[in-house]
Amino acid sequence: MANGHLISIVDDDSSMRDGLAALVSALGHDVRAFASAEELLASRELDQFSCAITDIQMPGMDGFELKRQLSLRDSQMLVIMITARPEPDLEEKAIASGATYFLRKPFEAETLVCCLEKALGR
């Protein structure tokens, strides 16, 4: 993993979580998958993640609250928020909360790859 980063995938949908983890891993990154925001925040590796790809709508803590908790901890982790929710103002809310990128499901794998590469290239 010479050029790879440690990336977290946070999604309560196991098929989405596994698919995203496989995609990001195939790009040469080290991946940890979490079924909830609470699991990520409890991770011993929390301060080592370069980026979190998180669903917005999850039981318990949602993606917005996860981003808020990361900010309260002075985390430099980049956050890419994803959602299947149709509300038109979600993208603005995500970016205003500090998300680096926002993607609406379903999205093309190449779109996520492009967002992730741009985010990590900063």
Secondary structure, 3 states (H helix, E strand, C coil): CCCCCEEEEECCCHHHHHHHHHHHHHCCCEEEEECCHHHHHCCCCHHHCCEEEEECCCCCCCHHHHHHHHHHCCCCCEEEEEECCCCCCHHHHHHHCCCCEEEECCCCHHHHHHHHHHHHCC
